[in-house]
Each structure stands twice: as structure tokens, then as C-alpha cells.
Amino acid sequence: MNQLYNSEKDDLITILSEYTQSPVLFVRFVALMHPDTPVTFVEEASQSLFWLERYAIAVNPAAPRKLREKLAEDANRIVNAAARANLLIM
């Protein structure tokens, strides 16, 4: 059986970094939600025009607090609600 990720030979951080650059929105969405995605990619995507990408960052428990605070004021009510909820938890 083929695996997307082999923990013995693959570097998760590298894979997540590559996925954040994918042309497929769903792949970027999942990568941006992952707590091990490098902060540089999370920070860059926080400026995204796609609300789903900003939402993924808002629910990412490892996203910097500063980004979650910014997203708590996002024009999209789903993004700002998720960010506010994540601020309460963290």
C-alpha cells in the first residue's frame, strides 16, 4: 500500500511547506490547519483572499497569537468567530 507520508524517511515539515504552495485549495487548507506547518507559510497565507485559508489559520492551534488576534477582526464572520474561539482556548 502506498502512503502519502512515511515517518521513517519523509520530513513532515518539508511536506507541509510544499503543500502550502499547492494549486489545490483543499490541500493548502489542510496544510495550513496543521500545527507543524512552518510559521512563515502561515503568516504569508494570513493575507490570502480565500476565506478558507484564513479560516484554516484561525483554527490552527500553533498559529501565532498576533495572527489569531488579527483574524478575530476579519471581515468574514466565520473566520473571525473561529479566531476568537481559538483565542479563548489558547
Summary of the structure (lengths in Angstrom):
residues: 90
radius of gyration: 13.4
end to end distance: 38.0
largest distance: 44.7
contacts: 254
relative contact order: 0.13
helix: 59%
strand: 0%
